[in-house]
């Protein structure tokens, strides 16, 4: 891992971008990494564009500002790309992970991108199958773990399960569905 990795999550209110960033950060902290995780939003409502961020390092993080040059961008809602420049600040070697049923090649062509690594995962489809509704955050977490290689999937699954057991102790089907969603996305994400 380079000294510090910065990740920007793009989603809409209610899709779980903030939760995904926090779950990723909690797993990183459990793995002994130094982390920061924070959302950026104002008076947004359900469906409004939101951003969340993660910083990950093997050393203490002394930077305390927004992320303008992410190494990785995760897009939970591809319709945002019509109005939000999700690639802003992303370097040529940067990585973008998009929730879509389209292939990485199709997205590269549609976005007119070159020099960036593009990964796609049908996170919405996975969440509908595993949770019964379109909440793409945990599948996107699984895709990020695979693509980034920053954390071990077994540790993320174990840590996330513990967090979800606290929140959904009376809804075991949500715990199981989210864990399955992470596993499936980890296995199904495609890139170029």
Backbone as numpy.savetxt, mean C-alpha at the origin, in Angstrom:
# Nx Ny Nz CAx CAy CAz Cx Cy Cz
18.38 -2.90 1.86 17.53 -1.72 1.86 18.42 -0.49 1.86
18.08 0.48 1.02 18.81 1.74 1.06 18.57 2.39 2.41
19.32 3.43 2.74 19.26 4.03 4.07 17.84 4.34 4.52
17.05 4.94 3.64 15.66 5.24 3.99 14.78 5.05 2.75
13.65 4.38 2.94 12.69 4.16 1.86 11.43 4.94 2.21
10.93 5.69 1.22 9.72 6.48 1.43 8.61 5.97 0.51
7.42 5.81 1.10 6.28 5.26 0.38 5.11 6.23 0.50
4.44 6.45 -0.64 3.24 7.30 -0.63 2.06 6.45 -1.09
0.98 6.50 -0.31 -0.25 5.77 -0.60 -1.28 6.77 -1.10
-1.94 6.46 -2.22 -3.03 7.29 -2.74 -4.31 6.47 -2.68
-5.35 7.05 -2.12 -6.64 6.37 -2.06 -7.76 7.38 -1.91
-8.91 6.87 -1.62 -10.07 7.71 -1.33 -10.51 7.40 0.09
-11.11 8.40 0.73 -11.58 8.20 2.09 -12.46 6.96 2.18
-12.15 6.07 3.10 -12.93 4.85 3.28 -12.29 3.62 2.66
-11.24 3.80 1.86 -10.58 2.64 1.23 -9.48 2.04 2.10
-9.07 2.75 3.14 -8.09 2.19 4.05 -6.64 2.53 3.76
-6.36 3.61 3.04 -4.96 3.99 2.77 -4.22 4.27 4.08
-4.87 4.97 4.99 -4.25 5.27 6.29 -3.99 3.98 7.05
-4.97 3.10 7.10 -4.82 1.83 7.81 -3.71 0.99 7.20
-3.62 0.93 5.87 -2.57 0.16 5.22 -1.19 0.69 5.59
-1.04 2.02 5.58 0.24 2.63 5.95 0.60 2.30 7.40
-0.39 2.34 8.28 -0.14 2.03 9.68 0.18 0.56 9.90
-0.53 -0.34 9.21 -0.24 -1.77 9.32 1.16 -2.09 8.82
1.55 -1.47 7.70 2.90 -1.68 7.16 3.94 -1.18 8.17
3.70 0.00 8.73 4.64 0.57 9.70 4.73 -0.28 10.95
3.60 -0.76 11.45 3.62 -1.62 12.64 4.42 -2.89 12.39
4.26 -3.48 11.21 5.02 -4.69 10.89 6.51 -4.37 10.77
6.83 -3.21 10.20 8.24 -2.82 10.07 8.85 -2.60 11.46
8.10 -1.96 12.34 8.59 -1.74 13.70 8.81 -3.07 14.41
7.89 -4.01 14.23 8.04 -5.33 14.83 9.28 -6.05 14.29
9.67 -5.71 13.07 10.85 -6.31 12.45 12.14 -5.57 12.83
12.02 -4.57 13.71 13.21 -3.86 14.17 13.61 -2.65 13.34
12.75 -2.23 12.44 13.04 -1.06 11.60 12.60 0.21 12.33
13.19 1.31 11.94 12.72 2.61 12.38 11.67 3.06 11.37
10.58 3.61 11.85 9.47 3.93 10.95 8.82 5.26 11.27
8.15 5.78 10.28 7.19 6.87 10.43 6.00 6.51 9.55
4.81 6.78 10.03 3.60 6.58 9.23 2.64 7.69 9.59
2.13 8.36 8.54 1.23 9.47 8.82 0.35 9.74 7.61
-0.88 10.18 7.87 -1.78 10.54 6.77 -1.70 12.03 6.48
-2.23 12.40 5.33 -2.36 13.82 4.99 -3.78 14.01 4.49
-4.57 14.65 5.30 -5.93 14.96 4.88 -6.47 16.08 5.74
-7.47 16.71 5.23 -8.13 17.79 5.95 -9.55 17.37 6.24
-10.50 18.16 5.80 -11.91 17.84 6.09 -12.50 16.87 5.07
-11.69 15.91 4.60 -12.17 14.98 3.58 -13.33 14.14 4.09
-14.07 13.68 3.18 -15.20 12.81 3.47 -15.01 11.51 2.71
-15.89 10.59 2.95 -15.86 9.31 2.25 -15.78 9.55 0.75
-14.80 8.96 0.11 -14.65 9.08 -1.34 -13.72 10.18 -1.81
-13.32 11.10 -0.93 -12.42 12.18 -1.31 -10.98 11.66 -1.39
-10.13 12.22 -2.26 -8.74 11.78 -2.35 -7.99 12.00 -1.03
-7.22 11.00 -0.63 -6.38 11.09 0.56 -5.00 10.50 0.24
-4.03 10.89 1.06 -2.69 10.32 0.95 -2.23 9.90 2.34
-1.45 8.85 2.38 -0.78 8.42 3.60 0.66 8.10 3.23
1.52 8.08 4.23 2.94 7.95 3.97 3.61 7.00 4.96
4.68 6.36 4.50 5.57 5.56 5.35 7.01 5.94 5.06
7.78 6.00 6.11 9.24 6.07 5.99 9.78 4.88 6.76
10.78 4.23 6.19 11.36 3.03 6.77 12.87 3.15 6.70
13.55 2.81 7.80 15.00 2.89 7.82 15.57 1.90 8.82
16.84 1.56 8.63 17.55 0.74 9.61 18.19 1.62 10.67
18.11 2.93 10.49 18.68 3.90 11.43 17.59 4.87 11.86
17.79 5.56 12.98 16.77 6.54 13.41 16.46 7.55 12.30
15.19 7.92 12.20 14.74 8.88 11.19 14.61 10.24 11.85
15.36 11.20 11.35 15.33 12.55 11.93 14.57 13.53 11.04
14.12 13.07 9.91 13.36 13.90 8.98 11.90 13.94 9.42
11.33 15.14 9.48 9.93 15.29 9.92 9.21 16.25 8.99
8.87 15.74 7.81 8.14 16.54 6.82 7.40 15.59 5.89
6.61 16.15 5.01 5.90 15.32 4.04 6.86 14.64 3.08
6.35 13.68 2.37 7.15 12.95 1.39 6.84 13.48 0.00
7.84 14.06 -0.64 7.65 14.63 -1.98 8.36 13.82 -3.07
9.31 12.98 -2.68 10.05 12.15 -3.65 10.01 10.69 -3.20
8.85 10.05 -3.31 8.74 8.67 -2.83 9.53 7.69 -3.69
9.92 6.60 -3.06 10.57 5.50 -3.78 9.50 4.57 -4.35
8.39 4.48 -3.62 7.28 3.60 -3.99 5.97 4.36 -3.85
5.08 4.18 -4.82 3.74 4.76 -4.76 2.74 3.61 -4.88
1.77 3.58 -3.97 0.70 2.59 -4.00 -0.61 3.31 -4.28
-1.31 2.91 -5.34 -2.56 3.57 -5.75 -3.72 2.61 -5.50
-4.52 2.94 -4.48 -5.65 2.08 -4.12 -6.84 2.27 -5.04
-6.95 3.43 -5.68 -8.08 3.71 -6.57 -7.55 4.29 -7.88
-7.56 3.50 -8.97 -6.99 3.99 -10.23 -7.75 5.17 -10.84
-8.99 5.42 -10.42 -9.71 6.58 -10.96 -9.07 7.89 -10.50
-8.29 7.84 -9.44 -7.59 9.04 -8.97 -6.60 9.56 -10.01
-6.09 8.66 -10.82 -5.04 9.04 -11.77 -5.53 10.01 -12.83
-6.84 10.17 -12.97 -7.39 11.15 -13.91 -7.29 12.57 -13.37
-7.19 12.71 -12.04 -7.17 14.06 -11.45 -5.97 14.32 -10.55
-5.27 13.28 -10.12 -4.13 13.41 -9.22 -2.89 12.86 -9.91
-1.80 13.60 -9.88 -0.54 13.10 -10.45 0.11 12.18 -9.44
-0.27 10.91 -9.49 0.23 9.94 -8.52 1.72 9.66 -8.69
2.29 10.02 -9.81 3.72 9.80 -10.04 4.56 11.03 -9.69
3.96 12.08 -9.19 4.71 13.30 -8.84 5.86 12.97 -7.90
7.06 13.37 -8.29 8.24 13.17 -7.46 8.84 11.78 -7.52
8.19 10.85 -8.19 8.69 9.48 -8.27 9.85 9.43 -9.25
11.00 8.95 -8.80 12.19 8.91 -9.65 12.04 7.91 -10.79
12.93 7.98 -11.76 12.88 7.05 -12.89 12.99 5.60 -12.44
13.71 5.34 -11.38 13.84 3.99 -10.87 12.76 3.63 -9.86
11.80 4.53 -9.68 10.75 4.33 -8.69 9.78 3.23 -9.07
8.97 2.85 -8.10 8.02 1.75 -8.25 6.62 2.29 -8.02
5.69 1.88 -8.88 4.28 2.21 -8.68 3.47 0.92 -8.70
2.60 0.77 -7.70 1.73 -0.39 -7.57 0.30 0.12 -7.70
-0.44 -0.44 -8.66 -1.78 0.07 -8.96 -2.83 -1.02 -8.76
-3.89 -0.66 -8.09 -5.05 -1.54 -7.92 -5.84 -1.51 -9.23
-5.65 -2.52 -10.05 -6.35 -2.60 -11.34 -6.29 -4.04 -11.84
-7.28 -4.39 -12.65 -7.27 -5.69 -13.31 -6.43 -5.65 -14.59
-6.01 -4.45 -15.00 -5.17 -4.30 -16.19 -3.76 -4.81 -15.92
-3.05 -5.13 -16.99 -1.68 -5.62 -16.87 -0.74 -4.43 -16.67
0.47 -4.69 -16.17 1.45 -3.61 -16.06 1.73 -2.95 -17.42
1.79 -3.73 -18.49 2.05 -3.16 -19.82 0.91 -2.23 -20.25
-0.31 -2.65 -19.98 -1.47 -1.80 -20.32 -1.43 -0.49 -19.53
-1.08 -0.57 -18.26 -1.02 0.64 -17.44 0.13 1.54 -17.87
1.26 0.95 -18.23 2.40 1.74 -18.70 2.00 2.55 -19.93
1.30 1.88 -20.85 0.86 2.55 -22.07 -0.18 3.62 -21.76
-1.16 3.28 -20.94 -2.22 4.23 -20.58 -1.67 5.48 -19.89
-0.66 5.28 -19.03 -0.09 6.40 -18.29 1.04 7.09 -19.03
1.52 6.48 -20.12 2.63 7.06 -20.87 3.92 7.10 -20.06
4.16 6.06 -19.27 5.33 6.04 -18.39 6.48 5.24 -18.99
7.67 5.71 -18.71 8.86 4.94 -19.03 9.84 5.11 -17.87
10.70 4.13 -17.68 11.72 4.23 -16.65 11.28 3.88 -15.25
10.01 3.70 -15.03 9.52 3.34 -13.70 9.06 1.89 -13.72
9.16 1.24 -12.58 8.68 -0.14 -12.47 7.21 -0.09 -12.13
6.40 -0.79 -12.91 4.95 -0.79 -12.70 4.48 -2.19 -12.31
3.69 -2.23 -11.25 3.10 -3.47 -10.77 1.60 -3.27 -10.67
0.84 -4.31 -10.99 -0.61 -4.24 -10.88 -1.13 -5.43 -10.07
-2.21 -5.17 -9.39 -2.89 -6.20 -8.61 -4.38 -5.84 -8.57
-5.22 -6.82 -8.78 -6.66 -6.57 -8.70 -7.08 -6.63 -7.23
-6.65 -5.62 -6.47 -6.92 -5.58 -5.03 -8.41 -5.47 -4.74
-9.14 -4.74 -5.57 -10.58 -4.63 -5.37 -11.25 -5.98 -5.57
-10.86 -6.69 -6.62 -11.42 -8.02 -6.88 -11.12 -8.98 -5.75
-9.89 -8.95 -5.26 -9.50 -9.83 -4.15 -10.31 -9.49 -2.90
-10.45 -8.20 -2.60 -11.17 -7.83 -1.38 -12.66 -8.19 -1.48
-13.23 -8.06 -2.67 -14.64 -8.45 -2.84 -14.81 -9.95 -2.60
-13.83 -10.74 -3.07 -13.92 -12.19 -2.90 -13.63 -12.64 -1.47
-12.69 -11.97 -0.80 -12.29 -12.42 0.54 -13.04 -11.73 1.66
-13.53 -10.50 1.42 -14.20 -9.73 2.46 -15.66 -9.40 2.15
-16.04 -9.61 0.89 -17.40 -9.30 0.49 -17.65 -7.84 0.18
-16.60 -7.02 0.19 -16.74 -5.61 -0.17 -15.41 -5.06 -0.69
-15.50 -3.92 -1.34 -14.34 -3.31 -1.99 -13.57 -2.42 -1.01
-12.70 -3.06 -0.24 -11.77 -2.36 0.66 -10.37 -2.88 0.29
-9.68 -2.19 -0.64 -8.45 -2.74 -1.21 -7.18 -2.59 -0.39
-7.28 -2.10 0.84 -6.05 -1.79 1.58 -5.20 -3.01 1.93
-5.80 -4.08 2.45 -4.95 -5.21 2.83 -4.39 -5.95 1.61
-5.12 -6.09 0.51 -4.46 -6.66 -0.66 -3.30 -5.78 -1.15
-3.47 -4.47 -1.10 -2.37 -3.58 -1.51 -1.17 -3.73 -0.58
-1.43 -3.98 0.70 -0.35 -4.24 1.65 0.42 -5.48 1.23
-0.30 -6.55 0.88 0.37 -7.77 0.42 1.21 -7.54 -0.82
0.68 -6.77 -1.77 1.42 -6.46 -2.99 2.68 -5.65 -2.67
2.55 -4.68 -1.77 3.70 -3.86 -1.38 4.79 -4.70 -0.73
4.41 -5.62 0.12 5.39 -6.49 0.78 6.16 -7.29 -0.27
5.46 -7.84 -1.24 6.11 -8.63 -2.30 7.03 -7.76 -3.16
6.50 -6.65 -3.64 7.23 -5.80 -4.58 8.45 -5.16 -3.93
8.29 -4.69 -2.70 9.38 -3.96 -2.05 10.47 -4.87 -1.50
10.09 -6.06 -1.03 11.06 -6.94 -0.42 11.59 -6.41 0.91
10.93 -5.41 1.48 11.41 -4.77 2.70 11.11 -5.58 3.96
10.05 -6.37 3.91 9.63 -7.15 5.07 9.34 -8.58 4.65
9.37 -9.48 5.61 9.05 -10.88 5.37 7.53 -11.07 5.46
6.94 -11.73 4.48 5.49 -11.89 4.45 4.96 -12.61 5.69
5.68 -13.61 6.19 5.21 -14.34 7.37 5.08 -13.41 8.57
6.06 -12.52 8.73 6.02 -11.58 9.85 4.88 -10.57 9.69
4.65 -10.12 8.47 3.56 -9.18 8.21 2.22 -9.84 8.50
2.05 -11.07 8.06 0.80 -11.78 8.31 0.56 -11.97 9.80
1.59 -12.38 10.51 1.46 -12.61 11.95 1.14 -11.30 12.69
1.89 -10.25 12.37 1.69 -8.97 13.03 0.32 -8.38 12.71
-0.08 -8.46 11.44 -1.38 -7.91 11.03 -2.51 -8.69 11.68
-2.36 -10.00 11.77 -3.40 -10.81 12.41 -3.59 -10.38 13.87
-2.50 -10.13 14.58 -2.59 -9.67 15.97 -3.32 -8.35 16.06
-3.01 -7.43 15.15 -3.68 -6.12 15.16 -5.17 -6.26 14.87
-5.49 -7.08 13.88 -6.89 -7.26 13.50 -7.69 -8.00 14.58
-7.03 -8.91 15.30 -7.72 -9.63 16.37 -8.17 -8.68 17.48
-7.41 -7.61 17.69 -7.81 -6.61 18.69 -9.01 -5.81 18.20
-8.99 -5.45 16.93 -10.04 -4.59 16.37 -11.33 -5.37 16.06
-11.16 -6.59 15.56 -12.31 -7.37 15.10 -12.48 -8.68 15.88
-12.25 -8.65 17.17 -12.29 -9.89 17.96 -13.62 -10.63 17.86
-14.71 -9.91 17.58 -16.01 -10.58 17.46 -16.38 -10.89 16.01
-15.45 -10.61 15.09 -15.70 -10.86 13.67 -14.53 -11.65 13.05
-14.40 -12.92 13.42 -13.27 -13.71 12.92 -13.23 -13.80 11.39
-14.40 -13.69 10.74 -14.42 -13.76 9.28 -13.68 -12.58 8.65
-13.68 -11.42 9.30 -12.93 -10.26 8.79 -11.43 -10.46 8.97
-11.05 -11.05 10.07 -9.63 -11.33 10.31 -9.13 -12.31 9.24
-9.83 -13.42 9.08 -9.44 -14.44 8.11 -9.46 -13.88 6.69
-10.49 -13.09 6.36 -10.60 -12.51 5.02 -9.45 -11.57 4.70
-9.08 -10.74 5.66 -7.97 -9.81 5.44 -6.63 -10.54 5.30
-6.41 -11.55 6.10 -5.17 -12.32 6.01 -5.09 -13.03 4.65
-6.20 -13.61 4.23 -6.26 -14.26 2.92 -6.03 -13.24 1.80
-6.58 -12.04 1.94 -6.40 -10.99 0.93 -4.93 -10.61 0.81
-4.24 -10.49 1.92 -2.80 -10.16 1.90 -2.03 -11.26 1.19
-2.30 -12.52 1.56 -1.60 -13.66 0.95 -1.83 -13.70 -0.56
-3.09 -13.56 -0.96 -3.41 -13.64 -2.39 -2.71 -12.54 -3.18
-2.76 -11.33 -2.68 -2.13 -10.23 -3.41 -0.61 -10.43 -3.47
-0.02 -10.92 -2.41 1.41 -11.21 -2.40 1.76 -12.19 -3.51
0.89 -13.17 -3.72 1.13 -14.19 -4.74 0.74 -13.74 -6.15
-0.25 -12.86 -6.27 -0.82 -12.53 -7.58 -0.30 -11.24 -8.21
0.42 -10.40 -7.47 0.88 -9.13 -8.04 1.79 -9.40 -9.24
1.63 -8.58 -10.29 2.40 -8.72 -11.53 3.18 -7.43 -11.79
4.36 -7.56 -12.37 5.13 -6.36 -12.64 5.99 -6.45 -13.86
6.48 -5.26 -14.25 7.44 -5.18 -15.37 8.36 -4.01 -15.16
